[in-house]
């Protein structure tokens, strides 16, 4: 595969916010393509990585000297390594709103806390996840759904710079374990690795800290602490439940997913399409794929998640709800290639509760036959971006 630049859907939003904000903050997982994107979109601004020790020392020891090198502003990558810069940037853009600082980083904890303190109201905050299916449609059109799940969506794989079997083990060792050590000072990495793999085995399930603590051998509070770091590092995402003051009893516990299915497959020990076809987690991984695609579509438009799931005390469930004002779009996700009327059970249950507030009803599956004309639409997963 030739090395190529993949046009990112969030580009239009970056151009738009550049006109209205003196500071733009782009956050997302390591290797999601933040640096490549920012260098291309803001080619007029000089670039500095604060992972570079010399650059970081200069920035920390002489913040004003560092930040005033270029009158037009600069791109500052991995800015969580020099949080002292935030308050100086605030002062500079207050004096000169035409100056532009483009910040990026891979830890929500470190960056968002400082932004809240120093740059509130002065920065647009956008999130960049790994590639969406819409961004790699041409490259992915000949891949099976199992291949898509296995490969995941990190840019280096689609740019031909690495392969999944080498990339994901390295990603865990180089980035995950290092970031976790920095944030949590974990002494027993074996326990943490066990926790990671157990989480991968619970994709699409309600998160239960007590259950995990018993299996890993640490306290429930430790499990919650580890999970919060994995969320902040864009490894795991928790999908919140729909909950309103209606008569039915609804779950209040979030469901667990990974931010990339390729990483999840590596942690589950799934290495081939044949393995994945037979694996009990295949349906959950396909569900994860679609949840990710929905989230990427939202973020790439500069919008907040607004995504939920529905589950009532009778076991009726809808995999994905998109909130739009007071209304919702309901999406059921099935890895089957064949439609079955039972697929509509959860959608019909939530419709009986919320009535005409459910403005769109869709089943996403892996089959080729599509039906747009009935009350509940039946669509192939490749058009997921069009549903939202």
Buried (B, 14 or more C-beta within 10 A) or exposed (E): EEEEEBEBBBEEBBEEBBEEBBBBBBBBBBBBBBBBBBBBBBEEBEBBBBEBEEBBEBBBEEBEEBBEEEEEBBBBBBBBBBBEBBBBBBEBBEEEEEBBBBBBBBBBBBBBBBBEEBBEEBBBBBBBBBBBBBBBEEBBEEBEBBBBBBBBBBBBBBBEEBEBEEBBEEBBEEBBBEBBEEBBEBEEEEBBBBBBBBBBBBBBBBBBBEBBBEEBEBEBEBBEBBBBBBBBBBBBBBBBBBEEEEEBEBBEEBBBBBBBBBBBBBBBEBEEBEBBEEBEBBBBBBBBBBBBBBBBBBBBEBEEBBBBBBBBEEEBBBBBBBBEEEEBBBBBBBBEEEBEEEBBBBBBBBBEBBEEBBBBBBBBBBBEEEEEEEEBBBBBBBBBBEBB
